């Protein structure tokens, strides 16, 4: 599953702040991976936070300093994706509308079978998504991450105006529906490469609808 922060970067010599941040990030990753391994083996609700702390060789209070809620041990993998749509909009090439940039980004994700598009049949990714989508508390906690994504995208689209907030909600909802539909087909046994053509058509159809409904973010106005 993508979404984890890259911990391979080497800080410059004499940069203690960078070293501390790197150590902290490595701890995040190690604890999250230990937790997910336990959850996949035994089920999310059957593993206690104390057991995760023991597996990660840290104390329970230390674990909660890194992860305020048990669900965050899993959803940490989504941390880098919270502002992904906003970064696509703010970093888009000149002459590209926000929706055109977001469409191209989603289609590129389908082409490379990015797990966040749901179009990935690697066993580890399927197991992670199965864990996520079949645990009600994880699905509920995921909404918190999605709300932050909406706020970030709304700020990128129009400084959080009402029109921008409505557009952000519609855009991210469309992407969630597309990803969930892709995952359901792959989880049912279809190969990602076989689902890909339908996934591309569905994505284009969804963005065509967004284009018609959100003309202010296509570079044209009704």
N, C-alpha and C positions, 0 to 999 in steps of 0.2 A: 504494500500500500504506500503510495506516495503521501507527502504531507509532513514528514518528519524533517526537522531542520538538519542542515548539513553540518556534521560535527567534525569533518575532516580538515577544515581550514586550520592552518597553523598560525598563531598570533606572532607578531613581530617581537624580537627580543626586547626585553626591557619594558613590556607592556603588561603590568600586573593586572590591570582591569580586564584586558582581553583574556588573560589566563584564567582569571576567576570566572568570567562569563563562559569560557570554554568548558571548564570543569563543571559548572552548574548545568550547562546544556547536556553534557555527557551523563550527568546524574539523571536528568529528566529522561533521557533516552533509555538508560539502563533500567530504571524503575518501571517505566512504561512497558518496555519489552518483557520484563519479568512478569508483570501483571497480566499482560495479554496472553502470554504463554499459559499461565495458570487458568485464565478465563476460558481459553480455547479447550483446554484439557478437561475442565470440570464444570464449566458454566459460570456465567457472571455472578449469579445470585448465590452460588455455593462456595465462593471464595471470599474470605474476610480480608479486610484491610490489614489486619495484623499478620495474616499469612503472606500477603504481598510484601509487607515490610520485612518480614523474616527472609523471604526469598531474595529480596534485593539487598539484604544485610544492612538495613538502616532501621532506626527507631520509628515507631508509629507517628510521634509528633513531627519528626523530620519529614516523613512522607507527606503529611498534611501541609507542611510549609511549601512543598512543591506542587501538590495537587489538592486543592481545597475540597474536592468531592471525589468519591470513588469512581464515578463515571468519567472524570477527567483523565484517569489513567489510560482509558481507551481513546477518548476523543482528543488527547494530545496530538494524535496523528493529523488532526484537522487544523491544528493551530496555524500552520503556514498558509492555509487556504482561506482564512477568515477575510483577508483583504485582497485576495487574488483578483476578483472581478474589478475592484477599485483600481488596482495596479494596472490592469489591462486598459482601463479607460484613460487613466492619467498618462500612461506611457504609450498610447496609440500613435501611429505615424500621422504626420500631417495629412489632412485631406480625408481621413477616415472618421466616420461618425462613431459615437460610442457603441451603437448596436452592431455596426459592421465589424468593429474590433472584437466585440464579445462573441459574435457569430464565428469569426475566423478562429478565435482562441478555442472555442468549444469543439469546432470541427477538427482542429489540429489535435486536440486531446483524444478524440475518437480515433484518429489515424494512428496515434502512438499507443492506443489502448490504456490511456491514463485511468487508474482505478477510480478517480473521482467522477468519471463519466459513466461508471457502472459497467463499462465494456472491457472487462478483464477476466479471463478464466484461469489465471494462475491459482493453484490450490490454496496458497496462503492468503491471497486476496479474497477468494471466495469464502474461506473460513472466517476471515475478519468481518466481511460484510454480513455473513450469516449471524455472527455474534452481535453485530450492531443492530441489525434490523429486526431481530427476534427478541431483543431485550427492551421492554417498555421503558425502563428508567434511562437507558442509553438514548433511545429515540427522543424522549422528553428533554434530556440534557442537550442533545444535539440542537434543539431549537434555540438555545441560548447562543450557540456559535453562529447559527444562521441569522439571528437578529443582529449580531455584531457585523456580520457580512453585509446585511442590508443597510445598516447605518453607514458603513464605510463606502459602499457603492453610491448611496444617496448623496453623500458629501462630494464624491468624485463627479457625479452627474450634475449637481446643481446646488452645492453648499447646503444640502439637507432640506431644500424647499419641499413643499407638499407634492408638487409634480415629480420631483426627483425621488421622493420616498415611495410614491405610488409606482413609479417606473422600476425602481430597484426591487420592490417586492414582487412585481410581475416577472421581471427577468430571472431572478433567482428561483422563483417558484417554477418557472418553465424548465430551468436547468435541473432542478431536483426531480421533477416528474420524468424528464428524459432519462436521467441517470438511474432512477428507480426502475423504470420500464426495462432498460438495458440489463440491469442486474437480475431482475426476475427471470428474464429469458435465459441468461447465462446460468443462473442458479438452477434452472429447470433442466439443464443438460445441453443447451445449444452452445456451439463454439463461438467465441467472440468474433472470429473472422467471418463467420457465416451471418452473424447478426449485424455486422458493420454496415452493409449497404442500407438496410432498413433503418439503422440508427442515424445514418447521415440524412436520409430522406426525412425522418421524423424531426431531426434538429432543424433542418432548413424550413420545414413546414411551421415549426414553432416560432422560429425567428421571423418568418414572413408575417405571421400573425402579430408578433410584437412590432414589426415595422409599421404595419397598418394602424395599430392601436396607439403607438407612441411616436408620432411623426416628429416631435420636437427633438428626438434623440437619434434620428436617422439622417439629419442634415437637410431635411425637407420639412415643410409645414403644411398642414391641411388648410 
